[in-house]
Amino acid sequence: MASSIGITALIVWTLVAYSTATEQDFSESAQVADISEGFFLKPDDIFSENTSAIFKEWNASLAGRQLSKEELARFTLDEKCENGLPVSATWQFYGPYARPVLSGKGLGVEGIFPNLINQMLHVCCNNTYVNQGKILESIRGMEETLNDPETAYDLTFPITGTSLDDEAFKDMSFIPFLQAPRVALLVRDKEKIDQTKQLFTTVSLAWPILVFIVVAATFSGIIIWLLDRLKNPDEFPRPFLSGTWEGFWWAFVTMTTVGYGDRAPKSLLARVFCIVWILVGIIIIAIFTAIITASLSASIQHHFSVHGALIGAASGSEEYRLGVSLNAEMKPFGVISAMNDALMDRTLNGSLIDNYVLTHYSKYLSTNPIRIETTYDHPITYGLVVRHNSSRMVNCFRGYLRNHPQEVFEVIAKYLEPLKNPTDDVSQEVKASEQLFFYREKSFRRVLYILLGGVGGLLFLGFCWEIFYHRPAKRHHIKKIEKKKSASYLAFPGTGSADKCDCHEMLLNNQTIQAIKTKSAKIRELIQEYEAFYEEWLTKVREVESNENGLTPHMV
């Protein structure tokens, strides 16, 4: 019994020492060795149910077959690693994690996962490499292939986990590689709206409130006429038509807070009604102004609500589950490119994609009217699933990731392109406010040119009318008056020119002059009578003041 325990302890110690020594020895050689950044396979060694679109563009056909259970179970992964035998891998082309490549070495896949896997194979195994591949079209499809561990290839990536501490996925070893910190919501940029047309459209659609304004002003005009026509007939005439028209004018000017002051109520009831109408008018105009303002604000507003919107995401991905939790109507896509096309075609309202994958589509983001609406703090862990019976390789892989964080980071950073949101240069608020500058729009300029043409035409016609009609007519009228005056002077008696004047007009003028002279004489007589009366009155006052007791006190 004691001997068996000792043998077991010796075996465990040997395995640990071998694993540690192997990791240390190969980690040093990894720094100088030329390690391939991807897997490059012959078309006959790659199996795919649906040939990738990128391979179709390259006119490359994949003729490989799927490995059987017997072929996969012939050697364990630890045995392949120890003896330098080739291994198999299943992957999906997914952004920077795994992307297709065509080179002189053949068809293949490169990215964060292939690069790190090659480095770990170089450190942990004896010249082991990947020589058989299987391409799947979706994350969900890859997860389904792991339902039966016997049919799973040696390496499967990228697989999403829940955290960096995960160690298993569907009862197989799971090795977390990295974690994407956020998920981006992509939406299509709104087409530039013609704000001038929007303004006219809004006003035309608001015709009920315009009708209400006119009707209310008419009603108020009738009321003010009824209340003030008796006390203020000069400004609100008693005839109904002319009186209500003046009342309508007063009501409209008052409700728009212009208040010319040419019409003002004078009676008490009319002034009380005026106070009420001023308050009501302000409210009515404020409502109309608010409608126009709200419409213009809505037309330039870029805020996007994800709730209830049709959002796309990779099938089976964490982004898809995030969209469901945000109450969005989700639509799954097998490949990101198809989702991007749907977003451009307005089939989707938006799409969810993690910020690492998004860097792979930076060109798509910069050359299309697509913007990053917002980002969600939703970490997504991506890792590698290793076939069972591979404990030594799994431990070595974990040790490499743990002991070489800088090398791992450099590989990750190498495949992440700097991403710049097209909307970063100018905030959405500034862009929205710029859309209120109507002078930049063709429609506004067209209206402006029409107005300028109209004003110019009216000014030209006005100058022509002034120069060629009004001034000559005025001069002719003045000459005519002067001729009449000279003729009237010549028509007085003794001139001998009575036949050249208007005798009736001259007679009226003479009568007017005689009437004025008569009135002036009468006025002078009245003035003389008043002065005589005043002198007599003063004499009598002085007699009253003088008596035998002397002057009356305080009298002059």
HUPETA-V876427 format. One record per residue. N is the residue number from 0. PSI is psi in degrees with one decimal (* if undefined). NEAR is the number of other C-alpha atoms within 12 Angstrom. Layout:
N;PSI;NEAR + N;PSI;NEAR
This chain:
0;-45.9;7 + 1;-36.7;8 + 2;-37.6;9 + 3;-38.6;10 + 4;-40.6;11 + 5;-40.2;12 + 6;-41.0;13 + 7;-44.4;14 + 8;-38.3;14 + 9;-40.2;14 + 10;-44.9;14 + 11;-43.8;14 + 12;-39.9;15 + 13;-43.5;15 + 14;-43.2;18 + 15;-44.5;18 + 16;-38.8;15 + 17;-41.3;20 + 18;-42.9;30 + 19;-44.1;23 + 20;-40.3;18 + 21;-44.5;32 + 22;-41.6;34 + 23;-43.6;21 + 24;-46.1;19 + 25;-23.3;26 + 26;-33.9;29 + 27;-40.6;18 + 28;-22.5;18 + 29;-24.6;27 + 30;-22.5;17 + 31;-17.2;12 + 32;150.1;15 + 33;99.1;12 + 34;132.7;23 + 35;144.9;26 + 36;-0.4;30 + 37;-177.9;33 + 38;125.3;43 + 39;115.1;31 + 40;160.7;32 + 41;150.8;26 + 42;-28.8;27 + 43;-10.7;22 + 44;6.4;30 + 45;126.8;37 + 46;136.7;33 + 47;128.5;30 + 48;-41.8;18 + 49;114.6;21 + 50;131.3;26 + 51;143.7;34 + 52;-34.8;21 + 53;-35.6;22 + 54;-32.7;25 + 55;-38.7;15 + 56;-31.6;13 + 57;0.9;17 + 58;38.8;14 + 59;129.5;23 + 60;135.9;24 + 61;115.4;31 + 62;13.0;21 + 63;160.6;21 + 64;161.2;19 + 65;135.0;28 + 66;141.6;27 + 67;170.0;14 + 68;-40.2;16 + 69;-42.0;14 + 70;-37.7;19 + 71;-30.0;27 + 72;0.5;24 + 73;-40.4;18 + 74;143.2;25 + 75;164.6;28 + 76;-34.6;36 + 77;-36.9;33 + 78;-41.2;24 + 79;-40.0;30 + 80;-42.2;34 + 81;-35.3;27 + 82;3.4;18 + 83;26.9;22 + 84;150.2;24 + 85;154.6;32 + 86;167.5;42 + 87;157.2;40 + 88;144.9;46 + 89;134.6;47 + 90;166.2;47 + 91;137.4;42 + 92;112.4;42 + 93;87.1;41 + 94;-137.9;32 + 95;-11.9;36 + 96;-40.8;44 + 97;117.1;40 + 98;148.0;34 + 99;153.1;33 + 100;145.1;27 + 101;123.8;24 + 102;-177.5;17 + 103;-18.7;10 + 104;-15.8;15 + 105;-166.9;24 + 106;150.4;35 + 107;-166.1;43 + 108;137.7;45 + 109;171.0;35 + 110;-165.6;36 + 111;-48.9;41 + 112;-51.7;45 + 113;-39.1;43 + 114;-49.1;36 + 115;-37.3;43 + 116;-43.2;49 + 117;-40.0;37 + 118;-41.4;40 + 119;-37.3;44 + 120;-37.8;42 + 121;-35.4;37 + 122;-41.3;40 + 123;-22.6;45 + 124;171.3;38 + 125;84.3;26 + 126;30.3;24 + 127;142.9;29 + 128;168.1;38 + 129;124.6;39 + 130;-3.0;32 + 131;134.3;38 + 132;153.3;40 + 133;127.3;44 + 134;128.5;42 + 135;158.1;32 + 136;-11.9;32 + 137;159.7;34 + 138;-40.3;36 + 139;-40.0;28 + 140;-38.8;29 + 141;-41.3;37 + 142;-34.8;31 + 143;-31.1;21 + 144;-18.1;31 + 145;1.7;32 + 146;-35.2;18 + 147;104.4;17 + 148;-23.6;26 + 149;-26.4;24 + 150;-1.9;27 + 151;139.4;37 + 152;170.3;43 + 153;-42.0;48 + 154;134.8;45 + 155;128.9;46 + 156;160.4;51 + 157;137.1;45 + 158;136.2;47 + 159;134.8;40 + 160;-172.3;33 + 161;-27.5;24 + 162;171.6;25 + 163;-6.3;25 + 164;-1.7;18 + 165;142.0;26 + 166;-11.2;25 + 167;150.5;25 + 168;114.6;31 + 169;47.8;24 + 170;17.7;18 + 171;158.3;30 + 172;132.9;32 + 173;127.7;38 + 174;106.5;44 + 175;133.5;37 + 176;-46.4;42 + 177;171.2;35 + 178;120.1;32 + 179;123.2;35 + 180;-27.5;23 + 181;162.9;24 + 182;130.7;34 + 183;140.9;36 + 184;115.5;40 + 185;136.0;42 + 186;157.7;40 + 187;135.4;32 + 188;140.6;29 + 189;141.4;26 + 190;146.1;16 + 191;121.9;22 + 192;136.9;28 + 193;103.1;25 + 194;-29.3;33 + 195;-47.5;27 + 196;-38.2;24 + 197;-39.5;28 + 198;-48.2;28 + 199;-38.4;19 + 200;-42.0;19 + 201;-44.8;27 + 202;-40.5;24 + 203;-35.7;18 + 204;-18.3;18 + 205;24.3;23 + 206;-30.9;17 + 207;-39.9;17 + 208;-31.5;23 + 209;-43.2;22 + 210;-40.6;17 + 211;-40.1;19 + 212;-45.9;29 + 213;-44.2;24 + 214;-43.8;18 + 215;-40.2;26 + 216;-38.6;33 + 217;-45.8;28 + 218;-45.1;23 + 219;-37.3;36 + 220;-39.6;38 + 221;-42.0;32 + 222;-46.1;32 + 223;-31.8;46 + 224;-42.7;43 + 225;-38.0;28 + 226;-26.1;30 + 227;1.6;33 + 228;-30.7;31 + 229;-40.1;21 + 230;-17.9;22 + 231;60.6;25 + 232;-19.6;26 + 233;-40.0;20 + 234;-28.7;27 + 235;86.6;36 + 236;153.0;25 + 237;-31.0;24 + 238;140.6;19 + 239;-50.9;20 + 240;-53.7;16 + 241;-35.2;20 + 242;-45.5;30 + 243;-33.0;30 + 244;-43.5;27 + 245;-36.1;36 + 246;-40.8;41 + 247;-43.7;30 + 248;-45.0;33 + 249;-44.7;37 + 250;-42.7;45 + 251;-43.3;33 + 252;-37.2;30 + 253;-42.9;34 + 254;-25.6;32 + 255;7.9;26 + 256;21.4;21 + 257;-55.5;17 + 258;70.1;18 + 259;-34.1;15 + 260;2.7;14 + 261;-18.6;17 + 262;129.5;32 + 263;128.2;32 + 264;150.9;34 + 265;-29.4;23 + 266;159.4;21 + 267;-49.8;16 + 268;-38.8;20 + 269;-38.4;30 + 270;-37.1;22 + 271;-45.2;18 + 272;-34.9;28 + 273;-42.8;33 + 274;-46.1;21 + 275;-43.9;20 + 276;-34.6;31 + 277;-46.3;26 + 278;-45.3;19 + 279;-42.2;24 + 280;-41.0;31 + 281;-42.4;24 + 282;-44.2;18 + 283;-47.7;28 + 284;-36.3;29 + 285;-38.4;20 + 286;-46.1;20 + 287;-43.3;27 + 288;-39.4;21 + 289;-37.3;20 + 290;-46.6;25 + 291;-45.2;27 + 292;-44.2;21 + 293;-39.2;20 + 294;-44.8;25 + 295;-39.6;29 + 296;-41.7;24 + 297;-33.0;24 + 298;-22.4;27 + 299;0.8;30 + 300;129.2;25 + 301;4.2;28 + 302;135.3;20 + 303;131.6;26 + 304;121.0;21 + 305;-19.3;31 + 306;121.1;18 + 307;-5.0;18 + 308;154.8;25 + 309;110.4;32 + 310;137.7;42 + 311;151.6;44 + 312;161.0;44 + 313;138.1;38 + 314;127.6;30 + 315;7.5;29 + 316;167.4;38 + 317;-30.2;33 + 318;-38.2;42 + 319;-43.7;34 + 320;-35.5;27 + 321;-43.6;34 + 322;-39.3;35 + 323;-40.8;25 + 324;-21.0;17 + 325;9.8;22 + 326;31.5;17 + 327;154.5;27 + 328;107.8;26 + 329;144.7;32 + 330;119.3;30 + 331;148.7;31 + 332;140.2;31 + 333;-37.8;28 + 334;149.7;32 + 335;-36.1;34 + 336;-38.8;28 + 337;-36.9;24 + 338;-39.9;33 + 339;-40.0;36 + 340;-40.0;23 + 341;-35.3;26 + 342;-38.6;33 + 343;-34.0;27 + 344;2.4;17 + 345;17.9;23 + 346;-31.3;20 + 347;152.2;31 + 348;-24.4;35 + 349;176.2;40 + 350;149.2;48 + 351;132.0;49 + 352;139.6;48 + 353;154.4;41 + 354;-20.2;35 + 355;-44.4;36 + 356;-33.9;40 + 357;-31.3;38 + 358;-26.7;30 + 359;-21.0;30 + 360;33.4;32 + 361;-35.5;26 + 362;-40.4;19 + 363;-38.3;26 + 364;-34.2;27 + 365;-22.1;22 + 366;-0.9;14 + 367;156.8;24 + 368;60.3;24 + 369;139.1;33 + 370;157.3;35 + 371;107.5;35 + 372;-46.0;30 + 373;170.7;27 + 374;148.8;26 + 375;133.3;25 + 376;90.6;17 + 377;86.8;27 + 378;137.5;26 + 379;122.1;33 + 380;131.8;33 + 381;136.3;39 + 382;-173.9;40 + 383;131.4;45 + 384;128.5;42 + 385;138.3;43 + 386;153.6;42 + 387;168.8;33 + 388;47.4;25 + 389;40.7;27 + 390;-39.4;26 + 391;-45.9;31 + 392;-40.4;39 + 393;-44.7;35 + 394;-38.9;30 + 395;-40.8;36 + 396;-45.8;41 + 397;-40.9;35 + 398;-37.1;25 + 399;-46.1;36 + 400;-34.1;31 + 401;-36.1;21 + 402;-7.2;19 + 403;57.5;26 + 404;-34.1;17 + 405;-42.5;13 + 406;-39.5;22 + 407;-43.4;27 + 408;-41.1;21 + 409;-38.5;15 + 410;-44.3;29 + 411;-46.1;31 + 412;-28.6;19 + 413;-32.5;23 + 414;4.3;30 + 415;111.4;25 + 416;141.5;19 + 417;131.0;18 + 418;129.0;24 + 419;121.4;21 + 420;128.6;32 + 421;-20.2;25 + 422;5.0;25 + 423;-31.2;17 + 424;-41.0;11 + 425;130.2;13 + 426;157.8;16 + 427;-31.3;25 + 428;-41.4;18 + 429;-41.8;17 + 430;-39.0;21 + 431;-41.2;24 + 432;-32.5;20 + 433;-27.4;21 + 434;-11.8;28 + 435;-7.5;28 + 436;89.2;20 + 437;-25.0;23 + 438;-12.9;18 + 439;-7.3;18 + 440;147.9;21 + 441;-39.7;17 + 442;-43.6;20 + 443;-41.9;22 + 444;-36.1;20 + 445;-45.2;17 + 446;-40.9;18 + 447;-43.1;19 + 448;-37.8;16 + 449;-44.0;14 + 450;-42.7;14 + 451;-41.4;14 + 452;-41.7;15 + 453;-44.9;15 + 454;-42.7;14 + 455;-41.3;15 + 456;-42.6;15 + 457;-39.9;15 + 458;-41.2;14 + 459;-46.3;15 + 460;-38.4;16 + 461;-43.3;17 + 462;-42.0;15 + 463;-43.5;15 + 464;-41.1;15 + 465;-44.4;16 + 466;-43.4;15 + 467;-12.3;15 + 468;-56.5;16 + 469;-50.4;16 + 470;-45.0;16 + 471;-39.8;15 + 472;-38.2;15 + 473;-44.3;15 + 474;-40.8;15 + 475;-39.4;14 + 476;-40.9;15 + 477;-44.2;14 + 478;-38.7;14 + 479;-42.2;14 + 480;-43.1;14 + 481;-39.3;14 + 482;-40.9;17 + 483;-40.9;20 + 484;-45.3;20 + 485;-36.1;17 + 486;-37.2;23 + 487;-36.8;27 + 488;-38.5;24 + 489;-15.7;21 + 490;0.6;25 + 491;157.2;23 + 492;141.9;16 + 493;-6.7;9 + 494;-22.5;14 + 495;17.9;13 + 496;34.4;17 + 497;-23.3;19 + 498;-7.2;15 + 499;6.9;19 + 500;170.4;23 + 501;99.3;22 + 502;-35.5;21 + 503;-44.3;14 + 504;-41.0;18 + 505;-37.8;23 + 506;-41.9;18 + 507;-40.2;14 + 508;-42.5;19 + 509;-39.9;19 + 510;-40.9;14 + 511;-42.6;14 + 512;-42.2;14 + 513;-38.8;14 + 514;-40.0;14 + 515;-42.5;14 + 516;-42.6;14 + 517;-45.6;14 + 518;-39.0;14 + 519;-40.6;14 + 520;-43.0;14 + 521;-39.8;14 + 522;-40.0;14 + 523;-39.4;14 + 524;-42.5;14 + 525;-39.2;14 + 526;-41.7;14 + 527;-42.1;14 + 528;-39.5;14 + 529;-42.8;14 + 530;-40.2;14 + 531;-42.3;14 + 532;-40.9;14 + 533;-41.1;14 + 534;-43.6;14 + 535;-39.8;14 + 536;-41.7;14 + 537;-37.3;15 + 538;-45.2;14 + 539;-37.4;13 + 540;-41.1;17 + 541;-37.4;17 + 542;-37.8;16 + 543;-37.7;17 + 544;-32.9;18 + 545;123.9;16 + 546;-175.9;12 + 547;-19.4;9 + 548;1.0;9 + 549;-168.2;12 + 550;141.9;15 + 551;132.3;15 + 552;148.1;10 + 553;17.0;6 + 554;144.9;11 + 555;*;12
